[in-house]
Structures are given as C-alpha cells and as structure tokens.
C-alpha cells in the first residue's frame, strides 16, 4: 500500500512538472480576451490594444449585438472595392525552425444575398504574414468563408488563389484555426475543433519564410471580376488568439523523460 501511494505521488509530481514545462513551451502572442471591456470599449477596433488598420475602406467595430461569448465582439463591414485588414504587429518571433504557431478565432458570416452569376464573396477570414523581409509582406496562408456560397476557403501554395476546402458553414458561429508548421513549411486549416484538418498545404509564398509578424482579420474580394470586387458584406469575430505551441516531437520527448524519471524514482524507493 505504501509503495503504491509513493508511486502515485511520484507520477502526480511528474505530471505537474510535465504540465509546467508544456506551459513554458507554449506562448501567447496575441490574445483578444474576447474583445471584452475594460480592455476594449465600444467603437473602432483600430487603436484598441495596439490594433491597426491596413488599407482603406471598411470598418471593424467593437460592439455587443452578435457576441459568441461574453458581452462584446467585433463587427467587420467590407466596403466595395476595398481590401482592409486589422492586425496587431508583433516582434520577437524571427527564425522559427521546429516551431508551430496557431491562430484561432470564432466567426459568424452573414450571407451575401447577391445572385450575380459568376461572382463570389466577399471573403471574411484571417491571413498570416511574415512581414519584415520587404514589401509586400509574404503570406503563410489564410482561412475564411465566401459570404455568397458559405464555402470555407484557403489560399493555395504558390498561386495564392482562394480555393474551396469542400466544406460549407451554416449561418451561425463557427470556430476556425490555422496551424503554421515551421518544420514542414506547411499550414493546416481546421474547423470547429475537428482533429482532422480541412486541408494541409505549403506556405503560400514559399518554404523560406521563417518569422511571424502578424495575423490579419481580413475582408477581401473573393474574385477578380468587377462584380466580386464591388461586393459588400458583414461578419462578426470573437475570441481571436495567436499562440506558439510545442512541436509534437518535443512534447513526446518530454513525456518520455518524465516517465523515465518516475520509473527510476519508483525503483529506488522499492529497493
């Protein structure tokens, strides 16, 4: 009985250590805190907690009518012929081999009632960039929704074309996640906490990207034609987060190490 109790205490201690080390591996880069007060007050998102707007046209407003959780969210309105983005620039994440960065958010897209044949959009979603290497910034990838068709879209490696994942969303809140893998130089897109990605593809602008500078809330045209470019629309965002997470192999090695420590301590105690 005493031995079993001792072993349980060792395992518990090892588990606590594992969780602590895991937490130290993970790092929150940007946390919107649900766009809640007092960090955010109602009104323009730009200027709140270091958020800036890139590009003209459209609005992003902290409001309280369509929140997913808490009492506030951000309403994004796309203006015709605009490509506005809202972001928090970050630094301190250069040279990221063997790292994973995840961007997650909740989003509700209002369907565009237009029936214009051959036209699409607008696109609402998030894009991830590697910015310091020059202008224009280099793109890792994106994930979002076509407001006309409700197709979930990503940007294809090389061309950057918005491409259907084969999945549609309903007219309610959905959870989205982009995972940037700096080992494989690929990104994966997930929907509604499903453990299987909708798609995994190479970084849009190439495998040499190795730093992270921003993840942008975006309201863009989903097509090149003039009708798609002119489409307006509305979407709501909540619980926006960007974090660096442990590489799976690093976590596995840590777990093996803690199990070995627990086993050795058990053997010493039992002699």
BELFENTA-V587488 format. One line per field, one symbol per residue. ss: DSSP state (2 for helix, 1 for strand, 0 for the rest). phi: phi as a letter, one per 30 degrees, with the letter a starting at -180 (. if undefined). psi: psi as a letter, one per 30 degrees, with the letter a starting at -180 (. if undefined). Layout:
ss: ???
phi: ???
psi: ???
This chain:
ss: 0222222222222222222222222011111022200000001100000001110000111110000000001111110000001110000000000001111111111000000000001111111111000000011111111100001111100000011111110000011111111000011111100000001111000000000001111111100002222200111111111111100222222222222222222222220
phi: .ddddddddddddddddddddeddddbdcbbdhihddddbcdkddejchidbcciciibbbdbbcbedbibbbccccdcehbbdbbacdbbjbdhcdibbcccbacbbcdddddcedicbjdcclbccbccddkcddccdlaaabdddciddcbcdeididdbddjbcccdbdbcbbccccdddhbbccbbhiddcddabbdeecjdddbbbbabcdbbbdcbddedddddcabbbbahdbbbccddeddddddddddddddddddddddd
psi: eeeeeeeeeeeeeeeeeeeeeeeeekkkekjfhghllfeklkakekfkhgklkkllklljkkagegkelbflakkkkklkhlhklkljkllghlihkhlkkkkllkkkkkkjfkgkkgllalkkakkkljefgakllkkellkakjfefgkkllkkkdegkkkkfgkllahaklkkkkjjjgefhlkkklkhgkfkkekkllkeglffkglkflkkkkjlkflfleeeefkllklkklhkkklklkkeeeeeeeeeeeeeeeeeeeeeef.
